Amino acid sequence: MNKLLAALVASLFATGSFAAAHAGAPMAGASAPKAEAKAEKKEAKATAKAEKKTAAAKADAKAAKKTAAAEKKEEAAKK
């Protein structure tokens, strides 16, 4: 009976010390959403920047086309 009680007390002590040692440790999954959100934000920023460049390129092409049309019109008027 004494051995049984000693084993029970030892197991309770071991369980308690194990739980206490890991109670304050941060979970690995807790920082993952922050990193994921940061990566998504960076990706969205890069996408917006690429879209802005595309829009600027389209505007430049439109302006060049308009200029070419105006020059063509001038040449036609000279003839």
Jmol script that loads the backbone (N, CA, C; Angstrom):
load data "model"
ATOM      1  N   MET A   1       0.830  -1.195   0.000  1.00  0.00           N
ATOM      2  CA  MET A   1       0.000   0.000   0.000  1.00  0.00           C
ATOM      3  C   MET A   1       0.870   1.253   0.000  1.00  0.00           C
ATOM      4  N   ASN A   2       1.945   1.212   0.758  1.00  0.00           N
ATOM      5  CA  ASN A   2       2.841   2.372   0.809  1.00  0.00           C
ATOM      6  C   ASN A   2       3.457   2.646  -0.555  1.00  0.00           C
ATOM      7  N   LYS A   3       3.792   1.586  -1.300  1.00  0.00           N
ATOM      8  CA  LYS A   3       4.382   1.754  -2.632  1.00  0.00           C
ATOM      9  C   LYS A   3       3.360   2.353  -3.592  1.00  0.00           C
ATOM     10  N   LEU A   4       2.104   1.944  -3.453  1.00  0.00           N
ATOM     11  CA  LEU A   4       1.050   2.470  -4.298  1.00  0.00           C
ATOM     12  C   LEU A   4       0.855   3.965  -4.058  1.00  0.00           C
ATOM     13  N   LEU A   5       0.814   4.353  -2.784  1.00  0.00           N
ATOM     14  CA  LEU A   5       0.670   5.772  -2.442  1.00  0.00           C
ATOM     15  C   LEU A   5       1.888   6.578  -2.919  1.00  0.00           C
ATOM     16  N   ALA A   6       3.065   6.016  -2.774  1.00  0.00           N
ATOM     17  CA  ALA A   6       4.282   6.698  -3.206  1.00  0.00           C
ATOM     18  C   ALA A   6       4.261   6.895  -4.728  1.00  0.00           C
ATOM     19  N   ALA A   7       3.818   5.890  -5.468  1.00  0.00           N
ATOM     20  CA  ALA A   7       3.743   6.000  -6.920  1.00  0.00           C
ATOM     21  C   ALA A   7       2.702   7.040  -7.323  1.00  0.00           C
ATOM     22  N   LEU A   8       1.579   7.062  -6.616  1.00  0.00           N
ATOM     23  CA  LEU A   8       0.527   8.031  -6.903  1.00  0.00           C
ATOM     24  C   LEU A   8       1.015   9.459  -6.664  1.00  0.00           C
ATOM     25  N   VAL A   9       1.671   9.692  -5.530  1.00  0.00           N
ATOM     26  CA  VAL A   9       2.182  11.025  -5.202  1.00  0.00           C
ATOM     27  C   VAL A   9       3.259  11.430  -6.206  1.00  0.00           C
ATOM     28  N   ALA A  10       4.118  10.504  -6.579  1.00  0.00           N
ATOM     29  CA  ALA A  10       5.185  10.813  -7.537  1.00  0.00           C
ATOM     30  C   ALA A  10       4.592  11.170  -8.897  1.00  0.00           C
ATOM     31  N   SER A  11       3.572  10.442  -9.314  1.00  0.00           N
ATOM     32  CA  SER A  11       2.970  10.745 -10.613  1.00  0.00           C
ATOM     33  C   SER A  11       2.249  12.088 -10.593  1.00  0.00           C
ATOM     34  N   LEU A  12       1.586  12.415  -9.491  1.00  0.00           N
ATOM     35  CA  LEU A  12       0.932  13.721  -9.380  1.00  0.00           C
ATOM     36  C   LEU A  12       1.956  14.851  -9.388  1.00  0.00           C
ATOM     37  N   PHE A  13       3.081  14.633  -8.693  1.00  0.00           N
ATOM     38  CA  PHE A  13       4.132  15.637  -8.685  1.00  0.00           C
ATOM     39  C   PHE A  13       4.702  15.828 -10.094  1.00  0.00           C
ATOM     40  N   ALA A  14       4.946  14.731 -10.794  1.00  0.00           N
ATOM     41  CA  ALA A  14       5.503  14.811 -12.142  1.00  0.00           C
ATOM     42  C   ALA A  14       4.530  15.513 -13.086  1.00  0.00           C
ATOM     43  N   THR A  15       3.259  15.195 -12.990  1.00  0.00           N
ATOM     44  CA  THR A  15       2.249  15.824 -13.839  1.00  0.00           C
ATOM     45  C   THR A  15       2.164  17.321 -13.557  1.00  0.00           C
ATOM     46  N   GLY A  16       2.173  17.678 -12.290  1.00  0.00           N
ATOM     47  CA  GLY A  16       2.098  19.089 -11.910  1.00  0.00           C
ATOM     48  C   GLY A  16       3.296  19.879 -12.370  1.00  0.00           C
ATOM     49  N   SER A  17       4.479  19.302 -12.248  1.00  0.00           N
ATOM     50  CA  SER A  17       5.688  20.026 -12.662  1.00  0.00           C
ATOM     51  C   SER A  17       5.751  20.135 -14.194  1.00  0.00           C
ATOM     52  N   PHE A  18       5.281  19.126 -14.891  1.00  0.00           N
ATOM     53  CA  PHE A  18       5.259  19.180 -16.353  1.00  0.00           C
ATOM     54  C   PHE A  18       4.298  20.263 -16.832  1.00  0.00           C
ATOM     55  N   ALA A  19       3.114  20.335 -16.232  1.00  0.00           N
ATOM     56  CA  ALA A  19       2.122  21.338 -16.625  1.00  0.00           C
ATOM     57  C   ALA A  19       2.614  22.743 -16.295  1.00  0.00           C
ATOM     58  N   ALA A  20       3.288  22.900 -15.155  1.00  0.00           N
ATOM     59  CA  ALA A  20       3.774  24.219 -14.763  1.00  0.00           C
ATOM     60  C   ALA A  20       4.893  24.689 -15.684  1.00  0.00           C
ATOM     61  N   ALA A  21       5.697  23.778 -16.151  1.00  0.00           N
ATOM     62  CA  ALA A  21       6.817  24.149 -17.010  1.00  0.00           C
ATOM     63  C   ALA A  21       6.330  24.625 -18.373  1.00  0.00           C
ATOM     64  N   HIS A  22       5.195  24.134 -18.825  1.00  0.00           N
ATOM     65  CA  HIS A  22       4.714  24.474 -20.151  1.00  0.00           C
ATOM     66  C   HIS A  22       3.547  25.466 -20.140  1.00  0.00           C
ATOM     67  N   ALA A  23       3.156  25.943 -19.008  1.00  0.00           N
ATOM     68  CA  ALA A  23       2.005  26.839 -18.931  1.00  0.00           C
ATOM     69  C   ALA A  23       2.302  28.197 -19.562  1.00  0.00           C
ATOM     70  N   GLY A  24       3.488  28.729 -19.359  1.00  0.00           N
ATOM     71  CA  GLY A  24       3.806  30.063 -19.866  1.00  0.00           C
ATOM     72  C   GLY A  24       4.453  30.070 -21.233  1.00  0.00           C
ATOM     73  N   ALA A  25       4.726  28.924 -21.781  1.00  0.00           N
ATOM     74  CA  ALA A  25       5.395  28.873 -23.076  1.00  0.00           C
ATOM     75  C   ALA A  25       4.434  29.306 -24.182  1.00  0.00           C
ATOM     76  N   PRO A  26       4.864  30.174 -25.072  1.00  0.00           N
ATOM     77  CA  PRO A  26       3.977  30.590 -26.169  1.00  0.00           C
ATOM     78  C   PRO A  26       3.743  29.441 -27.143  1.00  0.00           C
ATOM     79  N   MET A  27       2.562  29.424 -27.685  1.00  0.00           N
ATOM     80  CA  MET A  27       2.235  28.381 -28.650  1.00  0.00           C
ATOM     81  C   MET A  27       2.821  28.762 -30.007  1.00  0.00           C
ATOM     82  N   ALA A  28       3.257  27.785 -30.754  1.00  0.00           N
ATOM     83  CA  ALA A  28       3.856  28.039 -32.063  1.00  0.00           C
ATOM     84  C   ALA A  28       2.809  28.562 -33.042  1.00  0.00           C
ATOM     85  N   GLY A  29       1.584  28.119 -32.922  1.00  0.00           N
ATOM     86  CA  GLY A  29       0.530  28.527 -33.831  1.00  0.00           C
ATOM     87  C   GLY A  29       0.054  29.949 -33.608  1.00  0.00           C
ATOM     88  N   ALA A  30       0.366  30.550 -32.504  1.00  0.00           N
ATOM     89  CA  ALA A  30      -0.111  31.899 -32.201  1.00  0.00           C
ATOM     90  C   ALA A  30       0.551  32.948 -33.088  1.00  0.00           C
ATOM     91  N   SER A  31       1.810  32.754 -33.442  1.00  0.00           N
ATOM     92  CA  SER A  31       2.495  33.749 -34.263  1.00  0.00           C
ATOM     93  C   SER A  31       2.268  33.515 -35.751  1.00  0.00           C
ATOM     94  N   ALA A  32       1.777  32.370 -36.120  1.00  0.00           N
ATOM     95  CA  ALA A  32       1.562  32.064 -37.537  1.00  0.00           C
ATOM     96  C   ALA A  32       0.542  33.000 -38.198  1.00  0.00           C
ATOM     97  N   PRO A  33      -0.589  33.303 -37.570  1.00  0.00           N
ATOM     98  CA  PRO A  33      -1.538  34.217 -38.227  1.00  0.00           C
ATOM     99  C   PRO A  33      -0.957  35.608 -38.466  1.00  0.00           C
ATOM    100  N   LYS A  34      -0.113  36.076 -37.557  1.00  0.00           N
ATOM    101  CA  LYS A  34       0.491  37.394 -37.744  1.00  0.00           C
ATOM    102  C   LYS A  34       1.411  37.392 -38.952  1.00  0.00           C
ATOM    103  N   ALA A  35       2.208  36.354 -39.054  1.00  0.00           N
ATOM    104  CA  ALA A  35       3.131  36.254 -40.183  1.00  0.00           C
ATOM    105  C   ALA A  35       2.355  36.111 -41.491  1.00  0.00           C
ATOM    106  N   GLU A  36       1.283  35.339 -41.442  1.00  0.00           N
ATOM    107  CA  GLU A  36       0.459  35.141 -42.635  1.00  0.00           C
ATOM    108  C   GLU A  36      -0.203  36.457 -43.050  1.00  0.00           C
ATOM    109  N   ALA A  37      -0.709  37.204 -42.077  1.00  0.00           N
ATOM    110  CA  ALA A  37      -1.346  38.486 -42.375  1.00  0.00           C
ATOM    111  C   ALA A  37      -0.326  39.467 -42.952  1.00  0.00           C
ATOM    112  N   LYS A  38       0.882  39.432 -42.414  1.00  0.00           N
ATOM    113  CA  LYS A  38       1.933  40.318 -42.903  1.00  0.00           C
ATOM    114  C   LYS A  38       2.297  39.972 -44.347  1.00  0.00           C
ATOM    115  N   ALA A  39       2.378  38.671 -44.637  1.00  0.00           N
ATOM    116  CA  ALA A  39       2.695  38.236 -45.995  1.00  0.00           C
ATOM    117  C   ALA A  39       1.578  38.624 -46.967  1.00  0.00           C
ATOM    118  N   GLU A  40       0.332  38.476 -46.531  1.00  0.00           N
ATOM    119  CA  GLU A  40      -0.803  38.856 -47.382  1.00  0.00           C
ATOM    120  C   GLU A  40      -0.796  40.358 -47.663  1.00  0.00           C
ATOM    121  N   LYS A  41      -0.470  41.141 -46.646  1.00  0.00           N
ATOM    122  CA  LYS A  41      -0.429  42.587 -46.806  1.00  0.00           C
ATOM    123  C   LYS A  41       0.669  42.986 -47.795  1.00  0.00           C
ATOM    124  N   LYS A  42       1.818  42.313 -47.686  1.00  0.00           N
ATOM    125  CA  LYS A  42       2.929  42.604 -48.587  1.00  0.00           C
ATOM    126  C   LYS A  42       2.564  42.217 -50.017  1.00  0.00           C
ATOM    127  N   GLU A  43       1.890  41.082 -50.169  1.00  0.00           N
ATOM    128  CA  GLU A  43       1.475  40.633 -51.498  1.00  0.00           C
ATOM    129  C   GLU A  43       0.449  41.589 -52.109  1.00  0.00           C
ATOM    130  N   ALA A  44      -0.488  42.056 -51.291  1.00  0.00           N
ATOM    131  CA  ALA A  44      -1.500  42.998 -51.775  1.00  0.00           C
ATOM    132  C   ALA A  44      -0.857  44.311 -52.206  1.00  0.00           C
ATOM    133  N   LYS A  45       0.147  44.727 -51.463  1.00  0.00           N
ATOM    134  CA  LYS A  45       0.849  45.967 -51.804  1.00  0.00           C
ATOM    135  C   LYS A  45       1.589  45.811 -53.128  1.00  0.00           C
ATOM    136  N   ALA A  46       2.224  44.654 -53.316  1.00  0.00           N
ATOM    137  CA  ALA A  46       2.941  44.406 -54.564  1.00  0.00           C
ATOM    138  C   ALA A  46       1.974  44.346 -55.743  1.00  0.00           C
ATOM    139  N   THR A  47       0.823  43.733 -55.533  1.00  0.00           N
ATOM    140  CA  THR A  47      -0.187  43.643 -56.588  1.00  0.00           C
ATOM    141  C   THR A  47      -0.698  45.038 -56.954  1.00  0.00           C
ATOM    142  N   ALA A  48      -0.954  45.850 -55.953  1.00  0.00           N
ATOM    143  CA  ALA A  48      -1.433  47.217 -56.211  1.00  0.00           C
ATOM    144  C   ALA A  48      -0.392  48.022 -56.972  1.00  0.00           C
ATOM    145  N   LYS A  49       0.861  47.823 -56.615  1.00  0.00           N
ATOM    146  CA  LYS A  49       1.939  48.541 -57.293  1.00  0.00           C
ATOM    147  C   LYS A  49       2.030  48.114 -58.760  1.00  0.00           C
ATOM    148  N   ALA A  50       1.888  46.801 -59.004  1.00  0.00           N
ATOM    149  CA  ALA A  50       1.937  46.292 -60.377  1.00  0.00           C
ATOM    150  C   ALA A  50       0.758  46.821 -61.188  1.00  0.00           C
ATOM    151  N   GLU A  51      -0.418  46.868 -60.572  1.00  0.00           N
ATOM    152  CA  GLU A  51      -1.599  47.402 -61.258  1.00  0.00           C
ATOM    153  C   GLU A  51      -1.420  48.878 -61.580  1.00  0.00           C
ATOM    154  N   LYS A  52      -0.795  49.594 -60.676  1.00  0.00           N
ATOM    155  CA  LYS A  52      -0.560  51.024 -60.899  1.00  0.00           C
ATOM    156  C   LYS A  52       0.383  51.220 -62.083  1.00  0.00           C
ATOM    157  N   LYS A  53       1.418  50.368 -62.154  1.00  0.00           N
ATOM    158  CA  LYS A  53       2.348  50.461 -63.287  1.00  0.00           C
ATOM    159  C   LYS A  53       1.621  50.128 -64.586  1.00  0.00           C
ATOM    160  N   THR A  54       0.765  49.134 -64.555  1.00  0.00           N
ATOM    161  CA  THR A  54       0.007  48.738 -65.739  1.00  0.00           C
ATOM    162  C   THR A  54      -0.907  49.868 -66.188  1.00  0.00           C
ATOM    163  N   ALA A  55      -1.556  50.501 -65.235  1.00  0.00           N
ATOM    164  CA  ALA A  55      -2.449  51.619 -65.557  1.00  0.00           C
ATOM    165  C   ALA A  55      -1.652  52.774 -66.163  1.00  0.00           C
ATOM    166  N   ALA A  56      -0.469  53.025 -65.624  1.00  0.00           N
ATOM    167  CA  ALA A  56       0.367  54.101 -66.149  1.00  0.00           C
ATOM    168  C   ALA A  56       0.821  53.768 -67.568  1.00  0.00           C
ATOM    169  N   ALA A  57       1.149  52.502 -67.812  1.00  0.00           N
ATOM    170  CA  ALA A  57       1.568  52.095 -69.151  1.00  0.00           C
ATOM    171  C   ALA A  57       0.415  52.245 -70.146  1.00  0.00           C
ATOM    172  N   LYS A  58      -0.784  51.892 -69.713  1.00  0.00           N
ATOM    173  CA  LYS A  58      -1.954  52.042 -70.578  1.00  0.00           C
ATOM    174  C   LYS A  58      -2.209  53.507 -70.894  1.00  0.00           C
ATOM    175  N   ALA A  59      -2.058  54.366 -69.893  1.00  0.00           N
ATOM    176  CA  ALA A  59      -2.269  55.800 -70.097  1.00  0.00           C
ATOM    177  C   ALA A  59      -1.224  56.352 -71.067  1.00  0.00           C
ATOM    178  N   ASP A  60       0.032  55.892 -70.925  1.00  0.00           N
ATOM    179  CA  ASP A  60       1.081  56.339 -71.849  1.00  0.00           C
ATOM    180  C   ASP A  60       0.784  55.888 -73.274  1.00  0.00           C
ATOM    181  N   ALA A  61       0.335  54.660 -73.416  1.00  0.00           N
ATOM    182  CA  ALA A  61       0.017  54.138 -74.750  1.00  0.00           C
ATOM    183  C   ALA A  61      -1.141  54.917 -75.368  1.00  0.00           C
ATOM    184  N   LYS A  62      -2.120  55.239 -74.531  1.00  0.00           N
ATOM    185  CA  LYS A  62      -3.265  55.997 -75.024  1.00  0.00           C
ATOM    186  C   LYS A  62      -2.830  57.395 -75.476  1.00  0.00           C
ATOM    187  N   ALA A  63      -1.954  58.009 -74.699  1.00  0.00           N
ATOM    188  CA  ALA A  63      -1.467  59.342 -75.055  1.00  0.00           C
ATOM    189  C   ALA A  63      -0.644  59.290 -76.340  1.00  0.00           C
ATOM    190  N   ALA A  64       0.170  58.254 -76.481  1.00  0.00           N
ATOM    191  CA  ALA A  64       0.973  58.110 -77.692  1.00  0.00           C
ATOM    192  C   ALA A  64       0.071  57.900 -78.907  1.00  0.00           C
ATOM    193  N   LYS A  65      -0.958  57.127 -78.728  1.00  0.00           N
ATOM    194  CA  LYS A  65      -1.898  56.875 -79.826  1.00  0.00           C
ATOM    195  C   LYS A  65      -2.608  58.168 -80.220  1.00  0.00           C
ATOM    196  N   LYS A  66      -2.974  58.948 -79.206  1.00  0.00           N
ATOM    197  CA  LYS A  66      -3.658  60.214 -79.462  1.00  0.00           C
ATOM    198  C   LYS A  66      -2.731  61.175 -80.205  1.00  0.00           C
ATOM    199  N   THR A  67      -1.476  61.218 -79.817  1.00  0.00           N
ATOM    200  CA  THR A  67      -0.500  62.083 -80.473  1.00  0.00           C
ATOM    201  C   THR A  67      -0.289  61.660 -81.922  1.00  0.00           C
ATOM    202  N   ALA A  68      -0.183  60.348 -82.124  1.00  0.00           N
ATOM    203  CA  ALA A  68       0.005  59.833 -83.486  1.00  0.00           C
ATOM    204  C   ALA A  68      -1.194  60.176 -84.354  1.00  0.00           C
ATOM    205  N   ALA A  69      -2.386  60.074 -83.795  1.00  0.00           N
ATOM    206  CA  ALA A  69      -3.591  60.413 -84.551  1.00  0.00           C
ATOM    207  C   ALA A  69      -3.612  61.897 -84.894  1.00  0.00           C
ATOM    208  N   ALA A  70      -3.182  62.739 -83.956  1.00  0.00           N
ATOM    209  CA  ALA A  70      -3.153  64.179 -84.208  1.00  0.00           C
ATOM    210  C   ALA A  70      -2.140  64.518 -85.296  1.00  0.00           C
ATOM    211  N   GLU A  71      -0.978  63.857 -85.266  1.00  0.00           N
ATOM    212  CA  GLU A  71       0.035  64.095 -86.290  1.00  0.00           C
ATOM    213  C   GLU A  71      -0.461  63.649 -87.663  1.00  0.00           C
ATOM    214  N   LYS A  72      -1.152  62.537 -87.697  1.00  0.00           N
ATOM    215  CA  LYS A  72      -1.690  62.020 -88.943  1.00  0.00           C
ATOM    216  C   LYS A  72      -2.720  62.999 -89.513  1.00  0.00           C
ATOM    217  N   LYS A  73      -3.518  63.562 -88.601  1.00  0.00           N
ATOM    218  CA  LYS A  73      -4.539  64.526 -89.010  1.00  0.00           C
ATOM    219  C   LYS A  73      -3.891  65.780 -89.592  1.00  0.00           C
ATOM    220  N   GLU A  74      -2.803  66.223 -88.972  1.00  0.00           N
ATOM    221  CA  GLU A  74      -2.090  67.405 -89.460  1.00  0.00           C
ATOM    222  C   GLU A  74      -1.522  67.159 -90.850  1.00  0.00           C
ATOM    223  N   GLU A  75      -0.945  65.985 -91.060  1.00  0.00           N
ATOM    224  CA  GLU A  75      -0.375  65.635 -92.363  1.00  0.00           C
ATOM    225  C   GLU A  75      -1.482  65.600 -93.439  1.00  0.00           C
ATOM    226  N   ALA A  76      -2.623  65.053 -93.052  1.00  0.00           N
ATOM    227  CA  ALA A  76      -3.741  64.986 -94.002  1.00  0.00           C
ATOM    228  C   ALA A  76      -4.240  66.390 -94.330  1.00  0.00           C
ATOM    229  N   ALA A  77      -4.200  67.288 -93.345  1.00  0.00           N
ATOM    230  CA  ALA A  77      -4.677  68.665 -93.576  1.00  0.00           C
ATOM    231  C   ALA A  77      -3.693  69.428 -94.464  1.00  0.00           C
ATOM    232  N   LYS A  78      -2.407  69.103 -94.398  1.00  0.00           N
ATOM    233  CA  LYS A  78      -1.394  69.788 -95.213  1.00  0.00           C
ATOM    234  C   LYS A  78      -1.526  69.400 -96.684  1.00  0.00           C
ATOM    235  N   LYS A  79      -1.994  68.217 -96.959  1.00  0.00           N
ATOM    236  CA  LYS A  79      -2.096  67.746 -98.346  1.00  0.00           C
ATOM    237  C   LYS A  79      -3.265  68.350 -99.000  1.00  0.00           C
TER     238      LYS A  79
END
end "model"
wireframe off; spacefill off
backbone 0.3
color backbone group
